[in-house]
Amino acid sequence: MKRIVSEYELSDEQLNIVKQLASETGLLEDTVKILFGRGVNDREKIKKFINPSRANFISPFKMSGMDEAVGLITRARDEDWVVVVYGDYDADGVCASTIMCNALKDFGIEPVVYVPERRDGYGLNKNAIDEIFEEYFPQLFITVDCGISCADEVEYIKEQGAEVIVTDHHELPAILPDCICVNPKFNDGYIYDNLCGAGVALKVGVALNGESAYKYLDFAAIATVADSVPLTGENRDIVAEGLKLINKTPRKCYSQFLSKVDSAVNSQTIAFGIAPKINAAGRMGDARAALALFTAEDDNTVFNLASKLTAYNLERQKYCDELYLSAKQKLKERGAYGRVIMLWDESWNTGFVGIVAARLADEYARPVLLFVRNGDVLKGSARSVESVNVFEALKACGEWIAEFGGHAQAAGVNVEADNFDKLEEALNEYLSKNYSAEDFEPTVYVSGKLTAQYSARFAKELELLEPFGVGNRRPMFEADEGALEVRPVKAGSPHVNLKSEKIELIYFNGAKYTYLMESRAPKRFLFEYNISTFRGREYIKGSVRDIVYSKTAGSRCAEEISVNNILTLASPEINCSVKKVTLNEIEAIAEGECGYGTVYIASEFSTLSHYKNLSRLSVELFCLTSGNLADCVLISPRADVDLSGFKQIVFLDDTPLCGRIASLAGKEIVMCGELAGNNFLKATDANREQLLKIFAAVSANAKNISGSDSAEIALGGKLGFPAVQTAFALEVFKQLSLISYEGGALTVYRGIKTDLNNSELYNLVREL
């Protein structure tokens, strides 16, 4: 289950300041609270934040090395040197190469631009240097988005007779290259150190050509978003100004990637529409195609290259999906029960393991390392969650690592195959000692709570916080709800619309949680305000990101629980091995440290009152809203709930439901034999006459009954019978082919002769 954390807590004194700032700025207090909580805590900061502009740009000459770089580039121009720009294969590297190339052309230099492929490795390498010298014999090397950790390679270039300027944004190593270095990470007069590689290249362009270099702000904006650097400070100004260019006069080279609808391009458009296609070229081993696209002028060339990158991205998605499924199968076989997940395979592609590792880290809420094996060496990528610094963890376990580099949430790692298990053990030990269980809980940060009907003005003011991204996340809100009206966006769609008194919501891929959302169980909806424009009209709707069920009010949904148990009982029987134990034996299991791989299941909430050691665990209802396999309690499971990843299945009461959950087929189950788990059947009458009465009512009112399944009709209460009794009868009728729900509506088949004993559910309930 997700852990909900307030993004900020403000004291009474701070709230008074917020009130004053709201009055001074004309913003709502709720908007100012979010800004204040994010460190934008005075009038001038707010003004700059909600009005990002090139007026806030910092002089490039405050960056150490910039004066020297401009002097050397000027000399290169005046003496007609051969200049090489050496970039990187990702979106930041390609954009940085494009900016530097164009800036040098504007300055009077026709540079050679070299972008390595992923197979060549990151940064400068001697093979590439030899290739460049053999063909061009340059007198000046300028790196973009790389080079700061390449002291040996820089010396190698200098030995060939060329000067070197390193422009980079990565962390400073212990040994710096002996050349001119331009990097915002230096402790100098440049007060912002989070620029990406393209941002640094833009600064060099401004230093060379003045404000005319701002025409390349669109490339810098794309790179800033793509490289996931914080969208704060100067980066915010760069992206905002770049978006203005993209929306006003988009270049042909990336306009092919933009939607044709009239919605404005924002940071999300870049993150999901443009950046993946640029990165796909590098991942597919053709980074130069992306560079060629960004420097092409001919319409046919642009179209062909853009089409190629789009095709690369589709292919990349296919390979990533296949790799993800392969990794999931390995996890199914070996489990995911430690503080770190580590997997390897010889058939995987190094260009995709980082993407899949990030996806799994988000899904399992812990660091993930995926490797590609080549002989005795495993080459891989690590990705982590916000609360865990994987770089420091790898550093602490360095004795088992051949080489690694990166930052808090991502790293490249090479390991000898013989040390794989030792590294996994060491990382698990380090993470267990240095982090609490809470650090591995999926966490959602909320910026406020919706207590009354939403404010359109507030939703509009939130747009002033754009661009959103790393360091400036889109604000998330929570709303407490009970039963909601749920309807699919269209027939057969996995997306649903939700309606409450406070707000209308849309939940993409939320159809699987319909039963939970329609129940009276108290729950917290986590959503973002979504403002879209279509045909000139604005639409405001909440977009659901998560649901968190409240475990404190089971009595309010007892009827839904009983009905769900009936539906689960009506599902096909599966084979599983059940071991009956005592309540105390289960208490002993639950007494251990909370970890991963154990799910405790109860048919109803009252069962939990018999156990003392389960109170610290999260409680889910009907289905699991988190897939990270953390130990948890599940009340009244649906027959289709996926429990296949759990190592240990413990039923807290003696219930027939265990034989009806499809994912438990072939599993060994522990069950408490001392507590009855079939109390929901006490309200069920299997008498033939009672069933005939309900069938007569169904037949007479078929046209007036709305509902797509037995639960919805039973809980609607229009037939005049208790919900549990109605659900039982309808499921019996369905098994006897007297009714169906084809097309999402009830159909009654009259005149069919049948025997109640042909219903498995009828016989089972009578027996129980």
Legacy VTK file of the C-alpha trace (Angstrom):
# vtk DataFile Version 3.0
C-alpha trace
ASCII
DATASET POLYDATA
POINTS 768 float
0.000 0.000 0.000
1.172 3.509 -0.747
2.428 5.769 2.031
0.959 9.262 1.768
3.236 12.074 2.947
2.391 15.744 3.061
4.773 17.716 0.884
5.087 20.410 3.530
4.072 21.238 7.097
3.725 24.938 7.886
3.746 26.533 11.326
1.257 29.213 12.377
3.931 31.845 11.813
4.584 30.522 8.293
0.860 30.419 7.553
0.666 34.113 8.461
3.500 34.808 6.005
1.624 32.780 3.367
-1.494 34.869 3.936
0.486 38.078 3.523
2.207 36.801 0.357
-1.134 35.780 -1.117
-2.402 39.301 -0.560
0.715 40.839 -2.129
0.824 38.557 -5.174
-2.900 38.165 -5.853
-2.603 34.376 -5.672
-4.766 32.022 -3.651
-3.356 30.992 -0.288
-3.421 27.336 -1.374
-1.182 28.192 -4.321
1.235 30.165 -2.143
1.390 27.275 0.364
2.741 24.987 -2.335
5.292 27.567 -3.452
6.313 28.304 0.134
6.713 24.606 0.857
9.052 24.347 -2.144
11.322 27.120 -0.931
9.750 29.900 -3.005
9.134 31.853 0.149
9.224 35.576 -0.552
7.571 37.982 -2.957
10.570 38.323 -5.279
11.092 34.551 -5.526
7.412 34.017 -6.288
7.523 36.692 -8.980
10.511 35.003 -10.648
9.046 31.534 -10.261
5.679 32.215 -11.837
7.259 34.406 -14.504
10.267 32.378 -15.711
12.220 34.412 -18.223
15.556 34.916 -19.931
15.798 38.037 -17.767
16.788 35.661 -14.958
19.680 34.114 -16.901
23.110 34.221 -15.299
26.049 35.651 -17.205
28.049 32.799 -18.783
31.285 34.573 -17.887
30.663 33.861 -14.199
31.411 30.215 -14.995
35.081 29.412 -14.444
36.959 28.599 -17.623
34.547 30.505 -19.858
36.872 33.460 -20.584
39.698 31.077 -21.454
37.383 28.940 -23.623
36.192 31.977 -25.601
39.802 33.127 -26.049
40.921 29.751 -27.404
37.896 29.389 -29.699
38.524 32.904 -31.018
42.119 31.950 -31.776
40.897 28.794 -33.526
38.628 30.915 -35.725
41.250 33.523 -36.492
43.904 30.911 -37.351
41.464 28.678 -39.252
41.924 25.614 -37.066
40.134 22.318 -37.584
37.709 22.053 -34.655
35.987 18.854 -33.503
32.910 18.833 -31.266
32.737 15.526 -29.389
29.335 14.714 -27.869
27.331 11.874 -26.365
24.703 9.453 -27.674
21.740 10.454 -25.490
19.262 13.299 -25.961
21.323 15.708 -23.868
24.497 14.870 -25.772
22.825 15.186 -29.180
21.185 18.515 -28.267
24.439 19.809 -26.764
26.321 18.815 -29.930
23.701 20.575 -32.065
23.878 23.789 -30.022
27.693 23.844 -29.966
27.900 23.106 -33.688
25.491 25.920 -34.581
27.075 28.360 -32.141
30.512 27.739 -33.672
29.107 28.211 -37.172
27.554 31.502 -36.094
30.970 32.467 -34.718
32.698 31.693 -38.016
33.924 28.117 -37.512
32.785 25.079 -39.516
33.278 22.302 -36.954
33.369 18.532 -37.349
30.776 16.979 -35.027
31.388 13.472 -33.690
28.801 11.584 -31.645
29.890 8.134 -30.441
27.515 5.184 -30.412
26.447 3.440 -27.225
28.591 0.421 -28.051
31.669 2.696 -27.883
30.923 3.517 -24.268
30.302 6.831 -22.528
32.751 9.719 -22.863
36.040 10.079 -24.698
37.714 6.867 -25.816
41.048 6.336 -27.527
39.677 4.368 -30.472
37.367 7.228 -31.369
40.178 9.736 -30.856
42.427 7.760 -33.231
39.628 7.605 -35.804
39.065 11.370 -35.601
42.774 12.219 -35.903
43.251 9.818 -38.787
40.468 11.505 -40.787
40.535 15.175 -39.708
43.727 15.857 -37.702
42.017 18.542 -35.542
43.783 21.299 -33.679
40.991 21.829 -31.129
38.761 19.285 -29.365
35.624 20.614 -27.648
33.641 18.086 -25.616
29.972 18.533 -24.751
28.118 16.582 -22.054
31.234 14.527 -21.312
34.962 14.707 -20.642
35.252 15.850 -17.034
36.166 12.298 -15.937
38.471 11.653 -18.905
41.819 13.006 -17.705
43.820 10.217 -19.417
41.980 10.623 -22.718
42.510 14.395 -22.654
46.252 13.821 -22.228
46.124 11.421 -25.171
44.506 14.117 -27.353
47.101 16.660 -26.282
49.881 14.211 -27.173
48.470 14.162 -30.701
48.998 17.917 -30.866
45.504 19.321 -30.238
44.157 21.712 -27.639
41.157 20.613 -25.536
38.155 22.382 -24.027
35.935 20.222 -21.825
32.341 21.423 -21.389
30.416 19.133 -19.075
27.923 19.140 -16.221
28.668 15.880 -14.420
30.130 15.619 -10.913
33.776 16.614 -10.569
36.179 13.666 -10.144
39.201 13.640 -7.883
41.515 14.095 -10.878
40.488 16.771 -13.381
41.625 16.937 -17.014
44.608 19.235 -17.570
42.853 21.595 -19.961
40.244 24.358 -20.038
37.175 23.000 -18.216
33.759 24.668 -18.266
31.436 23.052 -15.730
28.829 24.644 -13.401
29.840 22.220 -10.634
32.973 24.254 -9.890
32.800 26.414 -6.790
32.870 29.736 -8.576
30.739 32.803 -9.242
28.158 30.790 -11.164
25.441 30.293 -8.559
23.474 27.504 -10.293
25.091 24.081 -10.683
22.303 21.918 -12.143
22.591 22.739 -15.857
22.561 19.795 -18.248
25.205 19.348 -20.957
23.141 21.279 -23.507
22.627 24.056 -20.959
26.400 24.416 -20.648
26.762 24.368 -24.448
24.146 27.137 -24.665
26.158 29.200 -22.187
29.251 28.829 -24.387
27.139 29.913 -27.346
25.966 33.021 -25.488
29.538 33.803 -24.466
30.579 33.592 -28.144
27.625 35.227 -29.874
25.618 37.104 -27.280
21.831 36.879 -27.012
21.496 35.673 -30.613
22.366 32.236 -29.207
18.989 32.208 -27.458
17.493 30.939 -30.716
18.799 27.520 -29.603
16.868 27.569 -26.337
14.445 24.973 -27.728
17.257 22.401 -27.996
18.411 23.286 -24.470
14.849 22.886 -23.158
14.460 19.455 -24.755
17.775 18.303 -23.278
17.030 19.732 -19.825
13.780 17.792 -19.586
15.230 14.650 -21.208
18.234 14.529 -18.862
16.033 14.725 -15.728
17.996 17.542 -14.128
16.027 19.650 -11.618
13.534 22.089 -13.155
14.452 24.776 -10.669
16.477 27.983 -10.895
17.972 28.693 -14.293
16.819 25.351 -15.715
13.249 26.488 -15.152
13.938 29.658 -17.127
15.633 27.709 -19.926
12.738 25.270 -20.296
10.081 27.997 -20.094
11.815 30.083 -22.767
12.485 27.027 -24.895
8.826 26.017 -24.729
7.864 29.477 -25.983
9.990 28.871 -29.083
8.615 25.367 -29.581
5.024 26.579 -29.332
5.558 29.664 -31.462
7.862 28.418 -34.240
8.611 24.700 -33.843
11.519 23.463 -35.937
10.861 20.943 -38.658
13.274 18.508 -37.035
11.066 17.822 -34.004
7.645 19.082 -35.124
7.070 15.602 -36.597
6.958 14.319 -32.998
4.295 16.774 -31.821
0.586 16.027 -31.687
-1.580 17.729 -34.274
-4.232 18.701 -31.698
-4.303 22.277 -30.469
-3.003 21.655 -26.929
0.132 23.615 -26.073
3.461 21.787 -25.813
4.719 21.518 -22.217
7.433 19.675 -20.321
5.366 16.475 -20.380
5.153 16.688 -24.168
8.945 16.794 -24.307
9.368 14.026 -21.746
6.999 11.594 -23.440
6.737 12.804 -27.024
10.138 14.123 -28.125
12.902 12.906 -25.793
12.178 9.140 -26.107
12.552 9.310 -29.890
15.900 11.095 -29.668
17.146 8.663 -27.030
15.848 5.716 -29.074
18.393 6.442 -31.809
21.274 6.023 -29.359
19.724 2.940 -27.777
19.315 1.345 -31.195
22.951 2.068 -32.077
22.346 4.987 -34.445
22.782 8.159 -32.376
24.122 9.951 -35.435
20.671 9.698 -37.004
19.350 11.958 -34.223
22.223 14.404 -34.771
21.578 14.331 -38.520
17.898 15.115 -37.915
18.703 18.103 -35.718
21.127 19.541 -38.267
19.105 18.709 -41.427
17.421 21.456 -43.471
15.897 19.595 -46.423
12.217 18.680 -45.875
12.558 15.165 -47.299
15.639 14.459 -45.206
13.882 15.715 -42.078
10.810 13.599 -42.783
12.840 10.451 -43.443
15.031 10.880 -40.369
12.062 11.709 -38.119
10.285 8.609 -39.425
13.393 6.555 -38.706
13.560 7.805 -35.098
9.855 7.125 -34.611
10.394 3.578 -35.901
13.422 3.200 -33.614
11.276 4.247 -30.671
8.584 1.695 -31.504
11.265 -0.956 -31.811
12.810 0.213 -28.541
9.434 -0.089 -26.810
9.047 -3.614 -28.162
12.495 -4.660 -26.926
11.901 -3.021 -23.539
8.573 -4.808 -23.150
10.218 -8.126 -24.001
13.066 -7.467 -21.568
10.575 -6.448 -18.876
8.581 -9.667 -19.323
11.794 -11.680 -19.232
12.857 -9.964 -15.998
9.397 -10.501 -14.477
9.605 -14.218 -15.307
12.987 -14.426 -13.593
11.524 -12.656 -10.558
8.644 -15.120 -10.526
11.132 -17.981 -10.451
13.600 -16.603 -7.881
11.390 -14.173 -5.964
11.851 -10.547 -4.992
12.191 -10.703 -1.234
15.305 -8.637 -0.456
16.072 -4.937 -0.226
17.620 -5.015 -3.698
16.648 -6.769 -6.936
19.501 -8.087 -9.105
19.067 -10.046 -12.341
21.170 -10.889 -15.395
20.745 -12.501 -18.788
23.003 -13.078 -21.774
20.284 -12.183 -24.292
19.439 -8.747 -22.900
20.592 -5.529 -24.560
22.679 -3.052 -22.564
20.811 -0.190 -24.245
17.540 -1.152 -22.578
18.395 -2.524 -19.129
18.409 0.948 -17.571
14.877 1.715 -18.775
13.542 -1.603 -17.487
15.469 -1.288 -14.212
13.778 2.095 -13.634
10.373 0.559 -14.351
10.987 -2.294 -11.901
12.396 0.041 -9.236
9.174 2.053 -9.391
7.050 -1.107 -9.313
8.888 -2.822 -6.444
9.910 0.317 -4.520
13.559 -0.654 -4.108
16.866 -0.468 -6.029
17.107 -2.657 -9.132
20.275 -3.733 -10.950
19.957 -5.440 -14.344
22.980 -6.884 -16.110
23.901 -8.247 -19.508
26.369 -11.114 -19.285
29.217 -11.285 -21.768
31.557 -14.112 -20.860
32.823 -13.593 -17.321
31.719 -9.958 -17.140
28.296 -8.562 -16.239
27.636 -5.061 -17.552
24.570 -3.376 -16.143
22.564 -0.435 -14.928
21.260 0.405 -11.478
18.157 2.460 -10.753
16.796 3.411 -7.360
13.919 5.052 -5.527
14.012 8.599 -4.202
14.727 7.566 -0.609
17.701 5.277 -1.352
21.094 6.470 -2.620
22.235 3.609 -4.830
25.555 5.326 -5.631
26.557 5.339 -1.959
25.376 1.737 -1.593
27.534 0.628 -4.523
30.446 2.623 -3.164
30.144 0.812 0.178
30.206 -2.548 -1.631
32.987 -1.577 -4.012
35.165 -4.604 -3.265
32.804 -6.752 -5.356
32.530 -4.298 -8.282
34.872 -3.984 -11.250
33.804 -0.405 -11.978
30.823 1.879 -11.519
29.778 5.497 -11.824
26.653 7.580 -11.585
24.599 9.399 -8.993
22.029 8.839 -6.241
19.257 7.333 -8.368
21.125 5.845 -11.330
24.471 4.218 -11.998
26.355 2.089 -14.486
27.879 -1.032 -12.929
30.295 -3.700 -14.184
30.738 -6.870 -12.133
32.671 -10.087 -12.607
30.215 -12.970 -12.862
31.768 -14.766 -9.871
31.038 -11.733 -7.668
27.361 -11.355 -8.594
25.985 -13.244 -5.570
28.502 -11.606 -3.238
27.495 -8.137 -4.425
23.802 -8.958 -3.994
24.428 -10.185 -0.446
26.563 -7.145 0.406
24.009 -4.689 -0.969
21.183 -6.357 0.949
23.213 -6.158 4.134
24.139 -2.503 3.561
20.581 -1.462 2.725
19.157 -3.339 5.722
21.601 -1.637 8.107
21.394 1.879 6.690
17.720 2.219 5.734
14.435 1.572 7.514
11.509 -0.421 6.141
9.729 2.913 5.627
12.349 3.934 3.050
11.170 1.098 0.833
7.472 1.863 1.020
5.949 3.319 -2.150
5.498 6.982 -1.222
3.194 9.608 -2.675
3.687 13.270 -1.771
0.533 15.363 -1.626
0.278 19.143 -1.773
-3.172 19.494 -0.274
-6.544 17.960 0.456
-9.795 18.562 -1.396
-12.442 19.124 1.271
-15.119 20.881 -0.778
-15.973 21.280 -4.433
-12.870 22.047 -6.461
-11.925 25.585 -7.429
-11.423 26.262 -11.137
-9.305 29.293 -10.222
-6.981 27.111 -8.136
-6.650 24.596 -10.964
-5.726 27.441 -13.313
-3.206 28.938 -10.887
-1.433 25.586 -10.649
-0.573 25.993 -14.326
1.656 28.911 -13.258
3.933 26.339 -11.630
4.767 24.849 -15.039
7.162 23.570 -16.271
6.931 20.481 -14.075
9.577 17.825 -13.688
12.389 16.731 -11.409
12.634 19.090 -8.431
9.282 20.673 -9.270
6.799 17.820 -9.413
3.251 18.374 -10.555
1.222 18.918 -7.348
-0.766 15.914 -6.198
-3.915 16.180 -4.084
-6.032 13.820 -2.069
-9.781 13.502 -1.688
-11.540 11.273 0.834
-14.419 9.401 -0.750
-16.795 6.544 -0.066
-18.851 4.908 -2.797
-18.423 6.539 -6.201
-20.286 6.327 -9.452
-17.949 4.555 -11.883
-18.495 4.352 -15.625
-16.143 3.283 -18.425
-14.984 6.057 -20.762
-16.483 3.940 -23.545
-17.646 0.361 -23.923
-14.834 -2.080 -23.297
-12.384 0.637 -22.229
-9.929 0.004 -19.347
-10.279 3.712 -18.452
-13.105 4.932 -16.218
-14.774 8.172 -15.202
-15.549 8.733 -11.518
-18.027 11.204 -10.125
-18.345 12.557 -6.610
-19.897 15.652 -5.066
-16.479 17.346 -5.027
-14.946 16.600 -8.413
-15.093 14.542 -11.562
-12.124 12.250 -12.068
-10.707 10.109 -14.814
-8.722 6.982 -13.938
-6.626 5.571 -16.749
-6.462 1.757 -16.556
-8.625 1.957 -13.447
-11.392 -0.428 -14.534
-9.770 -3.265 -12.561
-10.451 -1.322 -9.337
-14.114 -0.642 -10.117
-15.472 -2.867 -7.353
-13.293 -1.170 -4.753
-14.256 2.307 -5.970
-17.971 1.512 -5.942
-17.820 0.064 -2.426
-18.599 2.172 0.623
-15.109 1.475 1.950
-13.418 4.780 2.865
-10.569 5.519 0.490
-8.240 8.315 -0.473
-8.008 9.247 -4.114
-4.695 10.790 -5.122
-5.092 12.965 -8.177
-3.669 15.785 -10.249
-5.638 18.610 -11.785
-5.711 18.157 -15.513
-6.614 21.098 -17.754
-6.963 20.315 -21.444
-8.087 22.353 -24.423
-10.137 20.861 -27.220
-11.583 22.863 -30.099
-11.082 26.076 -28.187
-12.774 24.923 -24.969
-11.053 24.221 -21.666
-11.878 21.155 -19.592
-10.842 20.666 -15.965
-10.812 17.186 -14.486
-8.930 15.321 -11.815
-6.620 12.613 -13.099
-6.334 9.738 -10.585
-2.825 8.507 -9.857
-3.488 6.167 -6.937
-6.099 4.882 -4.520
-5.280 4.159 -0.893
-7.872 2.247 1.102
-8.474 3.144 4.752
-8.137 0.077 6.967
-10.063 1.578 9.870
-13.680 1.220 8.769
-14.374 -2.335 7.695
-17.844 -2.318 9.257
-18.970 0.298 6.742
-18.469 -2.112 3.848
-19.393 -5.432 5.487
-22.156 -5.988 2.948
-19.803 -5.459 -0.020
-17.299 -7.849 1.571
-19.902 -10.587 1.930
-21.060 -10.077 -1.651
-17.469 -10.203 -2.916
-16.905 -13.429 -0.988
-19.911 -14.953 -2.746
-18.528 -13.952 -6.156
-15.098 -15.376 -5.283
-16.724 -18.597 -4.087
-18.557 -18.857 -7.410
-15.269 -18.901 -9.348
-13.752 -22.124 -10.719
-12.071 -24.369 -8.168
-8.274 -24.633 -8.184
-5.919 -27.187 -6.647
-3.730 -26.065 -3.786
-2.143 -27.676 -0.739
-3.532 -26.492 2.605
-1.797 -26.974 5.942
-4.004 -26.259 8.981
-2.225 -24.634 11.933
-3.149 -22.874 15.175
-3.696 -19.176 15.691
-0.548 -19.008 17.825
1.523 -20.570 15.066
0.394 -17.836 12.689
1.156 -15.208 15.334
4.683 -16.622 15.469
5.026 -16.201 11.682
3.811 -12.593 11.902
6.143 -11.819 14.804
9.179 -11.780 12.517
10.583 -8.659 10.902
8.287 -7.087 8.330
9.752 -7.744 4.916
8.671 -9.112 1.595
6.842 -12.153 0.282
4.092 -12.919 2.820
0.404 -12.105 2.386
-2.097 -12.681 5.205
-5.661 -13.223 3.998
-8.929 -12.944 5.927
-12.487 -13.395 4.763
-13.679 -10.437 6.876
-12.344 -7.647 9.087
-13.487 -9.188 12.367
-10.862 -11.913 11.905
-8.079 -9.370 12.496
-9.241 -8.765 16.082
-7.846 -12.192 17.005
-4.279 -11.287 15.974
-1.870 -8.964 17.743
1.154 -9.075 15.432
-0.525 -7.872 12.249
-1.366 -4.321 13.278
1.862 -2.938 11.784
1.064 -4.252 8.320
-0.859 -2.394 5.656
-4.356 -3.697 4.918
-5.766 -4.046 1.408
-9.351 -4.764 0.379
-10.433 -7.042 -2.499
-7.222 -6.511 -4.517
-3.656 -5.244 -4.119
-3.015 -1.605 -4.982
0.766 -2.069 -4.729
2.767 -4.734 -6.506
5.982 -4.501 -4.489
5.347 -7.802 -2.610
5.745 -6.186 0.807
4.166 -8.183 3.633
0.513 -7.153 3.931
-3.006 -8.182 4.927
-5.684 -8.735 2.274
-9.370 -8.762 3.206
-11.945 -10.566 1.059
-9.776 -11.294 -1.995
-11.251 -11.254 -5.460
-10.844 -14.485 -7.403
-8.621 -12.741 -9.967
-6.233 -11.061 -7.500
-2.607 -11.744 -8.453
-0.782 -13.340 -5.520
1.633 -15.358 -7.645
4.707 -13.380 -6.555
4.282 -14.073 -2.832
6.439 -16.743 -1.237
4.134 -17.449 1.706
0.312 -17.437 1.701
-1.306 -17.387 5.145
-5.088 -17.576 5.616
-6.109 -16.130 8.964
-9.396 -18.033 9.090
-10.691 -21.376 7.825
-12.388 -20.289 4.618
-13.390 -22.013 1.376
-12.210 -18.914 -0.525
-8.658 -20.305 -0.669
-9.679 -22.845 -3.285
-11.146 -20.197 -5.608
-8.268 -17.724 -6.123
-6.773 -18.555 -9.503
-3.227 -17.329 -8.745
-2.947 -19.782 -5.815
-3.101 -22.845 -8.083
-0.343 -25.263 -7.060
0.642 -23.151 -4.039
1.229 -24.425 -0.506
-1.045 -22.542 1.870
-0.976 -22.130 5.643
-4.422 -21.762 7.214
-5.681 -21.157 10.737
-8.018 -24.025 11.563
-9.335 -22.415 14.745
-11.321 -19.511 13.287
-14.345 -19.943 11.033
-14.102 -18.023 7.765
-17.539 -18.648 6.299
-19.677 -16.268 8.372
-20.735 -14.506 5.180
-22.816 -17.588 4.344
-25.072 -17.135 7.390
-27.119 -14.604 5.429
-27.452 -16.999 2.495
-30.538 -19.167 2.058
-30.098 -22.079 -0.368
-33.774 -23.002 -0.149
-35.272 -23.740 -3.583
-38.394 -21.646 -2.892
-36.302 -18.609 -1.984
-34.306 -18.905 -5.202
-37.515 -19.201 -7.237
-38.804 -15.956 -5.695
-35.616 -14.128 -6.653
-35.666 -15.519 -10.198
-39.280 -14.416 -10.578
-38.307 -10.910 -9.427
-35.353 -10.839 -11.826
-37.534 -11.976 -14.740
-40.247 -9.435 -14.004
-37.835 -6.496 -13.645
-35.089 -7.432 -16.121
-35.583 -4.315 -18.253
-35.351 -2.026 -15.231
-32.285 -3.631 -13.644
-28.989 -1.878 -14.325
-25.696 -3.546 -13.584
-22.869 -5.336 -15.356
-22.398 -8.103 -12.780
-24.064 -9.796 -9.836
-22.402 -7.559 -7.259
-23.578 -4.322 -8.860
-27.181 -5.572 -9.116
-27.182 -7.067 -5.619
-25.804 -3.937 -3.967
-28.217 -1.763 -5.956
-31.012 -3.192 -3.770
-33.780 -2.799 -6.357
-34.934 -6.431 -6.169
-35.995 -6.136 -2.535
-33.861 -8.996 -1.201
-30.723 -8.844 0.989
-27.596 -8.140 -1.075
-25.760 -11.337 -0.123
-28.806 -13.478 -0.882
-29.285 -11.727 -4.226
-25.642 -12.129 -5.226
-25.754 -15.832 -4.339
-28.919 -16.382 -6.347
-27.656 -14.481 -9.389
-24.396 -16.435 -9.444
-26.349 -19.702 -9.225
-28.570 -18.559 -12.098
-25.483 -17.668 -14.126
-23.963 -21.105 -13.588
-27.260 -22.638 -14.722
-27.228 -20.423 -17.869
-30.480 -18.751 -16.821
-28.891 -15.301 -17.001
-25.805 -13.694 -18.522
-24.035 -10.335 -18.483
-22.939 -10.239 -22.102
-22.431 -6.715 -23.370
-22.320 -5.383 -19.799
-26.076 -5.775 -19.188
-28.309 -8.400 -17.599
-30.045 -10.839 -19.945
-32.634 -13.365 -18.639
-33.316 -16.625 -20.482
-36.821 -17.863 -19.703
-38.290 -21.302 -20.238
-35.040 -23.221 -19.640
-35.431 -26.415 -17.612
-32.543 -27.159 -15.319
-31.631 -28.656 -11.957
-30.215 -26.614 -9.079
-27.747 -29.425 -8.443
-26.050 -28.471 -11.735
-24.753 -25.352 -9.989
-21.416 -25.899 -8.251
-21.989 -22.846 -6.061
-25.414 -24.090 -4.959
-23.992 -27.463 -3.950
-21.010 -25.889 -2.208
-23.118 -23.492 -0.142
-25.524 -26.256 0.853
-22.587 -28.398 1.932
-20.974 -25.582 3.910
LINES 1 769
768 0 1 2 3 4 5 6 7 8 9 10 11 12 13 14 15 16 17 18 19 20 21 22 23 24 25 26 27 28 29 30 31 32 33 34 35 36 37 38 39 40 41 42 43 44 45 46 47 48 49 50 51 52 53 54 55 56 57 58 59 60 61 62 63 64 65 66 67 68 69 70 71 72 73 74 75 76 77 78 79 80 81 82 83 84 85 86 87 88 89 90 91 92 93 94 95 96 97 98 99 100 101 102 103 104 105 106 107 108 109 110 111 112 113 114 115 116 117 118 119 120 121 122 123 124 125 126 127 128 129 130 131 132 133 134 135 136 137 138 139 140 141 142 143 144 145 146 147 148 149 150 151 152 153 154 155 156 157 158 159 160 161 162 163 164 165 166 167 168 169 170 171 172 173 174 175 176 177 178 179 180 181 182 183 184 185 186 187 188 189 190 191 192 193 194 195 196 197 198 199 200 201 202 203 204 205 206 207 208 209 210 211 212 213 214 215 216 217 218 219 220 221 222 223 224 225 226 227 228 229 230 231 232 233 234 235 236 237 238 239 240 241 242 243 244 245 246 247 248 249 250 251 252 253 254 255 256 257 258 259 260 261 262 263 264 265 266 267 268 269 270 271 272 273 274 275 276 277 278 279 280 281 282 283 284 285 286 287 288 289 290 291 292 293 294 295 296 297 298 299 300 301 302 303 304 305 306 307 308 309 310 311 312 313 314 315 316 317 318 319 320 321 322 323 324 325 326 327 328 329 330 331 332 333 334 335 336 337 338 339 340 341 342 343 344 345 346 347 348 349 350 351 352 353 354 355 356 357 358 359 360 361 362 363 364 365 366 367 368 369 370 371 372 373 374 375 376 377 378 379 380 381 382 383 384 385 386 387 388 389 390 391 392 393 394 395 396 397 398 399 400 401 402 403 404 405 406 407 408 409 410 411 412 413 414 415 416 417 418 419 420 421 422 423 424 425 426 427 428 429 430 431 432 433 434 435 436 437 438 439 440 441 442 443 444 445 446 447 448 449 450 451 452 453 454 455 456 457 458 459 460 461 462 463 464 465 466 467 468 469 470 471 472 473 474 475 476 477 478 479 480 481 482 483 484 485 486 487 488 489 490 491 492 493 494 495 496 497 498 499 500 501 502 503 504 505 506 507 508 509 510 511 512 513 514 515 516 517 518 519 520 521 522 523 524 525 526 527 528 529 530 531 532 533 534 535 536 537 538 539 540 541 542 543 544 545 546 547 548 549 550 551 552 553 554 555 556 557 558 559 560 561 562 563 564 565 566 567 568 569 570 571 572 573 574 575 576 577 578 579 580 581 582 583 584 585 586 587 588 589 590 591 592 593 594 595 596 597 598 599 600 601 602 603 604 605 606 607 608 609 610 611 612 613 614 615 616 617 618 619 620 621 622 623 624 625 626 627 628 629 630 631 632 633 634 635 636 637 638 639 640 641 642 643 644 645 646 647 648 649 650 651 652 653 654 655 656 657 658 659 660 661 662 663 664 665 666 667 668 669 670 671 672 673 674 675 676 677 678 679 680 681 682 683 684 685 686 687 688 689 690 691 692 693 694 695 696 697 698 699 700 701 702 703 704 705 706 707 708 709 710 711 712 713 714 715 716 717 718 719 720 721 722 723 724 725 726 727 728 729 730 731 732 733 734 735 736 737 738 739 740 741 742 743 744 745 746 747 748 749 750 751 752 753 754 755 756 757 758 759 760 761 762 763 764 765 766 767
